[in-house]
Structure formats: C-alpha cells, structure tokens
C-alpha cells in the first residue's frame, strides 16, 4: 500500500466516525389553525387529538378559550394571549437524563432544546387537564389554562419538580452528554 492510499483510508475511517448511521428525519411543516392563524395552536390541537379527530379537538380548544374568557372577564389580555402565557409559565428550562458512569447511574441535568420545551409544556398541560375533575374536556382544559396562567395547578407543579430535581443533581452537571 502506498502513502496516498493509507491517507485515503484514514480519511474514510474518520468520516465514518463523524457521520450518523441514519439520516435525520425531515421536520414536518405544521399549517396554522383556521381561527388565530397560529402554528402553536395547531401543534397543541395535534397533541390534544385522539384517533385522528382533529375537528373535535379544535372544538374542545376553542370552547375552552371561550370558558377562559368567561372565567377571567376583567383581564385585559385575549384568551389566546392568556393561553400563551400559561404555556410559558409551565415550560421547563432544564431536565434530568440518566447517564451510566462506571456502574453507577447519575441523573444529569441538561438544558432542553426549544422545540422540545414547547412540546413538553403542551403535553403536560393536556395531561394534567385530562386528570382533572370536571364535566367536559373543554372545562378541564380551561381550568388548567387558568391555573397555569396563575402559576399553580398540576402542570406548573410538574415544571417546578423538574427544576428542583435538576437543582438537586447540579453536582453531576459535568457528566453532560
């Protein structure tokens, strides 16, 4: 083997180590919702949806915003702004991930990517709304939105717990991925 072929072989080996096995999946484009023309509303409705029943979940979402409007009549913000502020209040900044180091498993605090932050907050709002007591899903969702807006309720507590866990395990931050 010549020197040139050795260098070529080394280059291909280094390239193989740097590249991933599979191509990253393409991000899907989510169309904005028909009423507010907002992409986040569409994403939220997609998380809310069961069995492909999107029109039902849109009905639930819009009626819950109407209920929020009736619950907070003296608020100067629109129901959509209240919902966005509620989502912002329950969005976690850090989470803990398990990492095995030398036979021991550590809970390593890591920052969350912006798209994952949005997804986690939406899922938590819906999860704790479903767990609530109430007549309809719109009532439950409206109650959870109002609680999140006022920095209380299950979804807000979940965010606080995530932050507390990350703070408690701050000593293991040097094990970051």
N, C-alpha and C positions, 0 to 999 in steps of 0.2 A: 504494500500500500504506500502511496505517495503522501507527502505532506499535505497537499491540497485536498485529497480525498479524506484525510483524517480531520482536517478542519471543517469540511462539509458535514461529516458525520457528527462532529461535536455540535455544530450549529443546529442540526435537525434534532438532536437529543435535547438541547436547551430549549428549542421551540416547543417540543412536545411537553416538556415540564411546565412551560408557561401557559399553554393553551388548555382549555377545559375539554372534557370529553364530548359534551353535547353543546349545541348552540343554545343561547339564551332564548326563551320564548318571547315572541313579539308582544308588546303591550297592546292590549285591545283598546280601541277608541270608544269611549262611552259617550253617547249622544246626550245633550242636555234635556232636562224634563220640559214638558209642554207648557207648564204654567209660569214657573220662575226663570226658565232658560238657564238653569244652573246644573253643572255636571255633578257636583257633590250630592245634589238631591237625587239624581238618577242612580248614583252609586249606593246611596242609602236605601233607596227603594229596592235595588237589586239584592242588597243584604236582607231586607225585610221579606222578600218574596219567598213563597213556598210553592213548589210544584209548577213553576212557570206562570203563576197567576200574577202577572205584573199589574194589570189594571186594578185588581183587588188591592194590591199593596199601595198603589198610587192613591186609591180612595182612602185607605187607612191613614196614609201620611198626611194628605191634605185635610182630612177631617180632624186629625189630631192637632194640626196647626190652628184650625178654627177653634178647637177647645182651648188651646193655649191662649189664643186671643181673648176668649171669654174669661179665662182664669186670671189673666193679668191685664185688666182693662185700662188701668192708669199708667201703663208702661208706654214710653214714647217710641220704643222700637217696634218694628214689624214682627210678626210671628216668625218669619224666615230668619231675621237677624237674631231673635231670641234662640232659635234652634241652633244657629251657627255658634253663638256664644256658649250655649250649653255643650256643644261638641268640643269647643275649645277648652272648656273647663274640665272635661273628662279625658282629654288627650294626654297620655303619659309621655314623658320625655326619655326615661330610661327603663330598661327591663333587665331581668337576670336570666342568663343562659347557663346551662350546666356544662362544665368543662372538666374532663378527666385529666388529672395530672398526677403521675406517679402512684396510681392505685387509689387516689382519693378524688372524690367528685366535689368540685367547688362551684358555687353559684356566683358567676362572674357578671358584674353589672356592665351593660353595654348600651350605647345610645341607639335609638330606634330611627330607621330611615323615615323620611317624611310621608311616603305613600303608605308605609306600614302603620305609622301613627294614626293616620286618618282611618284606615281600615279597622284597627283595634278599637278606636273610640266609637265608631259606628256599630261594630259588633257588640261592644259592651252595653251601649245604650239600648239596643234591641233585646239583648239577653236579659238585662235587668227589668226591662219593660214587660217582657213575657212572664217573668217570675212574679210580678206584682199582682195584687188582688184588684179586681175591677170587672166591670161588665164586658166591655169590648176592648179589642186591641188598641183602638184609637184612644180610648180613655186611659189605658195603661201607659201608652206611649206619651200622651200629653202630660200625664203626671210625672213621668220620668224626665221629660224635657224640662218641665218647670223645676223639678228638684235639682237637675244638673245645672240649670241656669242659676239657681240659688246656692250652688256649691254644696249640695247634700244629696242623699239617695245612694242607691247601690252602685251605680256606675262610677260616681265620684269617689266612693269609698274604695272601689277596686283600684282606681288610679293612685289614691293615697297609699294603699297597701303595696302596690308595685314600687312606688318611690321609697317607702320605708324599707322594703326588702333590699333594694339597691343600695340604700344608705348603710344598712347593717353589714352588707358584704363589700363595702368600699375597699377594704383591705386587699381584696383579691382582684382589684382592677388591673393590676399588672399582668394578669393571665389573659388579657384580651386576645381575641381571635386575630 
